[in-house]
Amino acid sequence: MTFASIDQPYRGSGVDRPRGVPLPPERVPLLRAGQLRKRWHYVSFWSRELSFCAARASVGPLAQEYWGIWDREAQEFREGSHRFTNRVQLDTDRVQVRDDNVEIALKFEPCTSFEVYRPAGKAYIWSHKDYCQQAQGSVRYNERTRPVKGVMFVDINAGYHERQTHWRWAAGAGLDQHDRLVAFNAITGLFDTPDQSERTIWIEDDAKEVGPNSFAEDLSTVSFAEGGTLRFQPEALIEHHDNFLLIRSDYFHWFGTYTGTLPGGIELREAYGVRERHNALW
C-alpha cells in the first residue's frame, strides 16, 4: 500500500494516512518544532427544535470543556464552561454532559467518516470528521426533559497549529428543494488547502469535497467558488476570551439558521447549524 506524504495535505479514510509522524490514536507529544500540542473533541447536534454543542479542548497543559444548548422551540439558551473538570464525556458513539441541572445524553452511529492532515510549518495538524444522520437521546435543563432526534457532527483535532491561527467555520444540515437531507462544512484558516481539504457537502449519506469558500467580513454569508451562497441568521452565542499572556484566544460560536444555495444547485429549504470565529495566539 502507498501511504500519503507527510509533506503534503491528505484527505481520506485514514487507511493510507501519512506515516512517520504520530497521529491519534497514537500518543501525540506535548511539543514539536517549538509548538505546543493542541487538541479538541467537539460535537454539534442540529434539529429544527433544538441544537447543542459540547467540547473538550487543550492547549499544552491548559484544558477546558464547554457546552451550549439552544432550545429554538422554547427560545431558551443555556451554556457552561469549566477548566480541569470532567462534566463533558465524549466517545465515538455517544455524548454525555452533566453540569448542575443540565444533562445531555445522546447516542449515534458514525456514518460518513474521513481524516484530513496538512503540514503546519515544521509541524503538522490532523483532524477526524464524522457526520451522523441519526442521533437521538434526551436533553434536560431546569427539570425539563426533552427527547431529541437529529444529526450529529463530530470534529476531533490534534497537532501543532501555527502560533497565530485564525479560522472561520460554518456547518449545518437540513432539507433541500427535493426533500433530501443535506449537510455542509465550510472553512477558512485550518484544513482549507485547494484540495484535500475538510470542505464537504453531504447529500443523504454521500460525502463530496468541494472547492474553496470565502466568508463575508461579518460572517453573515459564506460563498463557494463553485457557485452558491449561504446566509446565516444568528440566534444564540457562546463567547470565550482567554488571556494567559503567551496564550490568548477570542472565540465566538453561534447557533442559528441557514438559507441559500450550495454548489451543484442545491437550494436549502430549511437548515440549522453553527458558525464560528476563532482568533488564537498559542
Secondary structure, DSSP 8 states (H G I E B T S, - for coil): -----TTS-EEESSTT---SS--TTS---SEETTEE-EEEEEEEEE-SSEEEEEEEEEETTEEEEEEEEEETTTTEEEEEEESS---EEE-SSEEEEEETTEEEEEEE---EEEEEEEEETTEEEEEEEEEEEEEEEEEEETTEEEEEEEEEEEEEEEE---SEEEEEEEEEEEEETTS-EEEEEEEESSS--SSS-S-EEEETTEEEE---EEE-TTSSEEEETTS-EEEEEEEEEEEEEEE-SSSEEEEEEEEEEEEEEETTTEEEEEEEEEEEEEEEE-
